Amino acid sequence: MFTRRSDLPLDKDALSRFLPWLIAFMVFLAVLALAGMLVLNSTAERWDQGVSGTLTIQIIPAANPEDDNGRLQKVLAILNRTPEIDHYETLSDDKLLRLLEPWLGAQAGTHDLPLPRLIDVELKADSKLDGETLSRRLAAEVPGASVDDHRVWLSRLVRLIQTVQGLASMVLVFIAFATVGTVVFTTRTGLAIHRSAIEVLHLIGAQDSYVAGQFSSRALILGLKGGIIGLLLAGPTLFAIGHLARQIESSLLPTITLEPAHWAALGALPLVVALIAMMTARLTVLKTLSRML
C-alpha cells in the first residue's frame, strides 16, 4: 500500500524519513484541537436545548418561617395567571439539599440551613416572556422573590465557547501552514539532491508534470503514514482525557462525549493532511522546475 515505483531514489532521502514523524506530530495536535472544538460545540448545543425556554424563581426565606408558605402560594398564583408559562414545579427541600451536597458535603443533609424556595418554570414554545418583567411583577407582590433567566449566563457561556473554538481554529490553521511549510522545504531539498537525475529524465523526454507526480505520490504516501501514526497516538490520548473527565463529579463538569460523526471527522484528518502534502509537493515541484530548468 505504501510502496510505489519511482524513477527517482526518493526513498533514500534522509529528510523524507523524518517527514512522516513531523506530520504525525502535527496530526496529533490537529486531532486534539478538532476534538476539543467538536466537544465544545456539542456541549453548547445540549446546554442550549436544556436551558433555553426555562426560568428559575427563587424566594428568599422570610424572617418568620411561617410566612414562607404564604409567599410561595402568592408566587404560584402569579405563575398560574401568566399565559406564557407551560409548566412549573416547586423543588422540595430534599431535592434542593441533594443539589447542594457536592458543594456543602455532609452538612447539606441537615435541615437547619435557611434554604430558599426554588421553582423550575418551563415556558411555552416560542414564548416571548421577558424574565425582567416577570421579576418585577413578583417582587412587587412578593418581596424577596426573584427570577433567574438562564439565557443571561448561557449567552456568556456561548461567547466563551466561541472564543475557545476560535483559538482551536487558529491552531488548526497554524498546523496546516506548518504542514505546507514542511512539505515545501522537504520537496525543494529533494529537488536539489536529485537535480542531476531530473535533468536526465528531461533529456529522455519526461515532462515537468511527470517529475511532479513522482514527488507528489511520495508526499501522499509519507503524509498518509504520518497521519495514521498521529491518529493512533491521539486516540488513546482522547480516551485518557475522557476517562479522567468521568472521574470528576458530574455536577461540576458536563459530559464529554464524541458522536460517531465526530469520530469520522477525526478519522478523515490523516487523509486530508496527506492530500494537502500531495498538492503542496506537486505545486512546489512545478514552480521550482519552471525556474530551475
Secondary structure by P-SEA (a helix, b strand, c coil): ccbbbbcccccccccccaaaaaaaaaaaaaaaaaaaaaaaaaaaaaaaaacccbbbbbbcccccccaaaaaaaaaaaaaaacccccbbbbbcaaaaaaaacccccccccccccbbbbbbbbbbcccccccaaaaaaaaaaccccbbbbcaaaaaaaaaaaaaaaaaaaaaaaaaaaaaaaaaaaaaaaaaaaaaaaaaaaaaaacccaaaaaaaaaaaaaaaaaaaaaaaaaaaaaaaaaaaaaaaacccccccbbbbcaaaaaaaaaaaaaaaaaaaaaaaaaaaaaaaaac
